[in-house]
Amino acid sequence: MPYIRCENLILGYDGIRVAENISFEVKCGDYLCIVGENGAGKSTLMKSLLGLTPIMGGSIQYSGGLKAHEIGYLPQQTFVQKDFPASVWEIVLSGTLSQCGRRPFFHKEQKLLAKKNMIRMDIWDLKKECYRNLSGGQQQRVLLARALCASSRLLVLDEPVTGLDPKVTAEFYQMIKDLNEEGLTIIMVSHDIKAAIAYASHILHIEKEKSFIGSTKEYVKSDFWKELGGYNEKFV
């Protein structure tokens, strides 16, 4: 049974349609990469999956006990977020808020989970550092540790390597691949077609009136890929 099943989605905001006829499902252990031109609706789809943006038509169904608020989420970073004046420990620990229920304080189990994921992301030594003083790569590791505190089953990432240098980008992609191989299901929006082909198990290619969903091997044999000539600068 899939974690998420989407049928005939119509995506948009402020009454404007940006994409339609989108149907796909995400199963446990998948690594789905969502690609498409700028403005095709990739980020809108992400926000719809998380329940942050209402869909204009179609349906999104969750199964396997998964709920929208239980999905780990790493959004695109803004300048304000990068300059957030909190410690690494405070930011990562905040990822456990959904587990606190009505309790006003973090308890031992939440603190242990935060520590576990900070060690996992190799940032435990940075726990007292101010987030805004970290490098871009370190900040993304902090946000990834926070997202892992929110969910151990499904992680959603919206263009997570934007602004990172090539070395850090390669390290981040490998880190996500390792998490997937450990059993974490991944959904990632990316403008990097080459990385999508190299790492993902499945591709969702969105255009305004049509889309492709299938395995990476199927995608490189599809008309969508042929139309790109293997690669196209408009996706950068």
N, C-alpha and C positions, 0 to 999 in steps of 0.2 A: 504493500500500500504506500503511495507517495506521501511525502510530507505536505506538499502543496500541489494543488491542481487548479489551473486557470483555464477557463473556457470562454472563448469569444470576447475577450476583454476589449473595451473601448476606453482609452486613456486620454486624459486631458485635464485642464485647469482653467478656471475663470470662464467656463462655458465653451472653451475652444478645444476641439479634438486634435490630438497630436499623433495618435496611432490607434488602429483598430484591427479586429480579426486576429487577436493574439491568443493562442491556445498552447499550453505546454504543462508539463508536470515535472516536479523535482523529487527524486527518490533519495532515500538514505544512502549516503556515500557518494552522491553525484558531485561533480565540480562543474557547475554551469557558468559559462561566461556570456554576458549579454553585450552585444556589439551593435553598431549602427552609427549613422551620421549624427552630428551634433543636432539636437532638436528633434530627434526621432522618437523620444519618449523613454529613454533608458532610465534616467533618474526618476521620472514620474512613475514608472513601473515599480522601481525599488520602493518608493514611498507608499505606493498602493499595497504592496505585499506586506508592509509593516503596519498598515492601517493608518498611515499619516495623511494620505490623500485619497479621497473617495474615488471609486471607479465610476465611469459614466455609463457603463453597460457591461454585461457578462457576469461572470462569477469567479470568486477566489475561495477555494475550500482548503481547510487545514485538517490533517488527520495524524494518526500516530500519537495523539495526545498533545500535539504542538499547537500553540496559540501565537497570534501575531506579536504580542508583547513579550514572548519568550524567545524571540529571535535575537541573536547577537548582531549588533549593527555598528559598522564603521563608516560614517558619512564622509563626504568630501569636506576637507578642512577649509575654513575661511580665515581671514587675517585675525578676526576677533578671537576665534577658537585657538589659534596658534599663540596668542598673547594672553591666554587665560592664566590668572595669577593664583594657581593652586599647586599643591605638591603632587608629585607622582603618586604617592600613596593615596591621597584623597581622591584623585581622579579614578584610579583603578578600583578602589573600594566602592565607589559610587555605582559601579557596574552590578553590584549585588543588591541594589535597592529593591528590585522586584521580589526578592526572596525574604525581605524583612517583614512583609505583611503590615500589620498595624503597629508593630513595635517601633518606637521612635529612635532606637539605637542599633548600631551594628553589633552583632554578637560574635562569639568565637568562631563559629562555622563560616561566617562571611569573611572574617579577617584571614582565616586559614586559606580560603579559596583565593582571595586576592593575592596572598603571598605566593601560593602555588603558581598562579598564572604570571606573576612578575618574575619568578625564577624561570619559568618556562620561556618567557620572552627575553631573558637575560637583562633585566632592568632592576633587579632587587637592590643592587648597590646604589641605584639612583632614587630610592624611595623618598628621601628627604629633599631632593632637588625640586626647584620650582619648574613647573612644566614649560613655561615660556622661555626658559634659559636653555632648553635642550635643542639638539639638532633636529632637522626634519625627520630623519630616520628614527631617532630615539622617540620623538613624539608619536610617530605611527606605531611603534612597539607598545607604547603606553596605551594608546587607544585600542590596540588589538588585545592587549591584556584585559582591558576594561570590557570589551565585547565578549571575550571568553568567559568572563565572570557572569555575564548575563545569560549565556547559553553554552552548553557543551555538545549540542546537536547540530545546530544550523547557524552559519555565520554569513551575513550579508555585507558586502563591501562595495562602496560607490567610488570608483576611480581612486583607489588608495595610494597610488604611486605618483600622483600629480605633484610636480615640483621637486621630486627626489632625484639625486644624481644617478647615473647609470649603474654604478656599483651597488648602491643602497637599494635601487630598484630590483636588481637581480637577486639580492639577498632576501628582499621582502617576498618576491614571487616564490622563491624556494621555500621560505618559511610557511607560506600558505599551502603550498603543495605538500609539505611534510604534515601539516595539520590535517589535510584531507586524507592522506594515507594512514593517519592514526584513527580515522573514522569520522571526522567532522565533515558535514555536508557544507559545500561552499556555493554561494551565488555572488558573482562579481561583475560589476559593470566596468568595462574597460574600453579605452580608445586604442589600445595596443593590440592590433589584430595578430601580430606575430606571437606575442606572449599568450594570447588566447589559444592559438593553435598548438603552442608548445606545452601548455600546462593543463588546459581544461579537458574534461571528458566529454562535455556537451557544449554546443553553441546555440544561443538564441540570437538570431540576427533580425533586428527590428527595422522595418521601413513603415512609412505612413499607412499604406494600404495592404501590406503583406508582410509576412515574416517567415523565417526558417527556424525549425527546431530539430535537432538531431545530434548524433555523435560527431565528434571532431572529424573523424574519418569520412563520415557522410558529407560534412560541410565542405571539405576541400574538393569534393567531387560535384558539388551543387552548382547551379547557375549563379547563385549569389556570389560564390567565390570566383567563378569564371568572369563575371561582370566586373569584378575588382581587378582582374588580371593578376590575382595572387596578392595584390596589395594596392592601396590607393591613398594618396595624401589627404583626402577629405576626411579620413577617419583619425587623423592625428590632431 
